[in-house]
Amino acid sequence: MQDGFIKVASATPEIRVADCKYNANAINALIGEANTMGVKLLVFPELCVTGYSCHDLFYQPALQKAALEGLKAVCGASEGSDMLVAIGLPLEFRGKLYNCAAVIQNGEILGVIPKKFLPNYNEFYEARQFAPAPDGELDIELFGKTVPFGSGLLFECKELPEFTFAVEICEDLWAPNPPSIALALGGATIIANLSASNETIGKDSYRKDLVVGQSARLICGYVFASAGEGESTGDLVFGGHRIIAENGAALADSGLYSTGITVSEIDVQRLILERCRNSSFITDGEKSRRIPFTMRIENTALTRSIEALPFVPQSADEKDKRCSDILAMQAHGLAKRIRHTGCKSVVVGISGGLDSCLALLVCAEAMKLLSRPNSDIITITMPCFGTTERTRSNAEKLCNILGTTLRVIDITASVRQHFTDISHDENNRNTTYENAQARERTQVLMDIANEENGLVIGTGDLSELALGWATYNGDHMSMYGVNASVPKTLVRHIVKYYSQTTENPALRDVLLAIFETPVSPELLPAKDGEISQITEDLVGPYELHDFFLYYGIRWGFPPKKVYRLARHAFGESYDGDTVLKWLKTFYKRFFAQQFKRSCLPDGVKVGSVSLSPRGDWRMPSDACAAAWLEQLEGL
């Protein structure tokens, strides 16, 4: 419950057709198991009290009575727990039989939801036994109490209103206009689906796509529980498929032919934040009937996967595809800019590091699209006080292998003259000492671009923009920034991907050499020929900062929640003090350096996070970080 995490579960009991007492006992056993796991919402299959495959037995008063007794037994098993339980059973109401879901908490029935869409095609004949859900707000009498009855019920947690859930039943999801649409627009962040979806070849994949897709379309969590072992196999087989999804991602999937419980945690806080920023998600809570319930706010133990590298796919195939797609987007964006401006060349400053390497590869791909030679790429290395033989050699090798027009311009004398002009002592290696080199390099690039009718291509990446790790009007400035929305953790993988897919062995070798080079601006003199200035020693590990950027800025999570997720995701890689130190650094720098982002040059957006002042991110340069940093005090 804390931080918006709701532990949910989808359960498939092993049942006997028409044996309600046996089935209630099986349901109650899973309720007890879920309670020990800290589950707060437990969803069972459609008609699980009786079994879905009873067919005309549903007409029998004996079965209807047994189903009510089973419902009563489940209510008794839920006493003393605030866990919400949704079970399926047939109920007679005003002379009609309905396929229903009963929502139970602490021995009480909070509401009953009848199925709206009844399949009556192929192997399904539900309209033979059941009536579709009636319109309007109705009540049903159960065990001497009046209970809300209808397909538009919303169950809302008093202590955490973000946790509002609703129910649809099996075919409701497959219909062209599922009830879940209105329920989500009414405020439901979690949809429970009680299902009895039989198996045919390929249906499990389609079913999963449907559940995951609906969770994305409605920006909701979706808990799907299907009937399994014990259903009649006269003509059908039921696989007990259990799926938990959140906003387009499958959090858990049981696969087929098993019984038991499938558990994960749905982040309702994340869903609400996403709905708030989505102007197409127009809420309409006036048409819904809200049923309040009470639940203790507790710390939810996380079992769901929180990726330490949220920008980098875990699957090798997905990672390769993402790298390929990003390269294509960068190259097409740059090619359009070159074509539009009619420039004769592009100008790139090459340091021998990852960012400038990627920028150069993008330039080469753009030239392919334009059917122009790589000699139209003017690459410039500008050695100075901190340049090492390692990076200079890698830079020159890369340029020569790609066939660019390479220039080596030593800026040492120019920078020293500048120090003389401004009366700066060269032995004072402060910010002026470092930034003078970065600005001199930018001046060289701009002037050569003017001379050659070219475009200066920016090399800075998204992670550097977030931290403000760029010299204002130095490497901060360009005419088009191809890496502007590519985070540092992904830059590395794109360069490595290129090395693995090129057919040129020499290019492969130099790309791998660059891949293995520590990230550094090389603005301080080398020590014994080696890089003395390691960026991550100064501002912190980029894998942490990219994590903070994704969850703290993209999703807007509070700092305490970002800290908690980082500890969960990185495990023993970083202790709490280290995470906290760099998280404070991230917020301080992110707020203090907005003025650099407010005047960024154009750059292609490639992912879900962008800090362009014309695109995803608008923030005043004078905003204060106090409220964010205050949350981190005492952790």
C-alpha positions, 0 to 999 in steps of 0.5 A: 500500500505504501508508495501506491503498490497494491499486492494483487493476486489471480487465483485458480482453484482446482474444482469439481463441477457442481460441487459448491461445498468442495469448491468453496473449500478450495477457494478458502484454502487459496484465500488463506494462502493469499492472506499470508502473502500480504495480498490485498486484492484476490481475483478468482475465475468466473463461476468458480463456486459452481464451475463454469461448465454446469450448463443447464444445471444452472437452472436447478434450484439445488445448484443455486442454493448450494452456490449461495451456501458456498458464497456464505462459506467464503464470506466466513473465511474472509472474516478478520482480513481486509483483503478484497476477494472477488469470486464468481457464481450464478445468482437469481435476481428478479426472476432472471439468472445472472452470471455474477462476481461477488466482491467480499471483504472481512465477511461482508459482501461489498457488491455484486457485478453481473456480466454484461456481454454473454457469448452465444457463438461457437462453443458458448451458449451463455444466453441460454442460461443467463440474462445480461446485466440490467441497466441502472443502480440496483440492490440485491438482498443477500443473507438479510443485507442489502447489497449494491448490484450492477455492472458500473460499481467502483470500489474505492479505498478510503485511505488510498483513493488511488486504489479504486477497482472494478470488475468485468467478466470474461466476454466483457473484455472481448466485446467491442465496448468493454465495461472496463472503458467506462469503469476506468474513465470513472476512476478505476485504476485496477480492473479485475476480470473473472474469466472461464476462457477455454484453450484453443491453439494460439488463444493464450497469446491472443488473450495475453495481448488483449489483457496487456493492451487493455491495461495500456489503453486504459492506463490501468492495472488488470488482474485476469483469472481464468478457470482451469483444473476440474472444469468439464472436458466434454468438448473444451479444455480450460487452462487456468491462465492467470495474467497481471498487467500494468499499463501495457506491461505484463507483470506476471503470467502463469502460463497454462495448465496450473492451479494456485496463485499468481502474485504481483504488485500494481503501482496505482500511484504511477497510473494516476500520475500517467493519467494526470499528464495524458490529456486524452484520458478524460475522466467521467466519475458521475455515472459510476456508483462508488462503494467505499472500503477501508484498508490498512496502509502497510508496507508492501513487499515487492516481488515485481521486477524493477529493472536497474537499467530502465532504458536498456531492454533485458532481452538481447533481441529487444536490446538489439532492436532498440539500438537499431531503431534509435540509430535509424531515428537519429540518422533520419532526423539528421538527414532531414536537417541536412537536406533542408539546410542544403549544407555541404558538410557536417562538423563533429568534434571527436574526443575518442569517447562514447558520445562523440563516437555515437554522433559520428556513427549517426552522421555516417548513417545519415550520409548513407541515407543521402547517398553522400560520401563520408568525406562530407563529414568533417571530424575534428580532434582538438587535443589540449591539456588532458588529452591522452594518447589512448583517446586521441588514437581511438578518435583518429582511427575511427575517423580514418576507418570511416573515411571522414575528412579528419583535421587535428587542431591542437588548441593548447596555444589558443587556450593559453592565449585566452588565459593570458587575455583574461589574466587566469593563472594556468596553475589554477585548475578551476572551472575557468581552466576547464570550461575555457577548453570546452568553449574554445573547442566549440568556437573552432567547430562553429567557425569551421562549419561557417567556413565549410557551409556545414552543421555542427553536430552536438554530441551531448547525451540525455544523462548529461543534460539531466545533470547539467554536465556540459559547459554552457555555450561550450559542448552545450551548444550545437546546430543539431544534437543527435544524442539529446534524448539518448541516456548514457546507459543506452549510448554504450549499448548502441556503440557495442551493437554497432561493433557487433553488426559491422562487417569491418574488423578494424571498425569493430576493434576501435569501437570496442576500444572506445566502449571500454574507455572510461567516461571523461571530459579530459579537461585536467592534465593526464597522470602518467599518460592515463585519464585523470578525470573520471566523470562518474567519480565526480557526479556519480554512476550514470546507471544510478542517475539514469534510474533517477531520471526515469523514475523521478522525472519521467514518472514523477515519483516522490524522492522517497519512492525513487530511493526505495525502488533504487535499493530494490533494483540495485540490491547489493550493488550500492548501499543505502548511503551511496544511493542517497548521496547520489540521489541528492546530487541528482536533484540538486543538479537537475534543478540548478542546471535547468537554465542550460536545458531551457536553450537547447538546440534541436535534437531528435526524440527517440524514447519516452524521456526527453528534456527538450524545452520545446517538447516533453519538459517545461520547467522554470530555471529558478525552481527550488529543489527544497521540497524534493531534498526535504523528503530525503532527510532522515533516510 
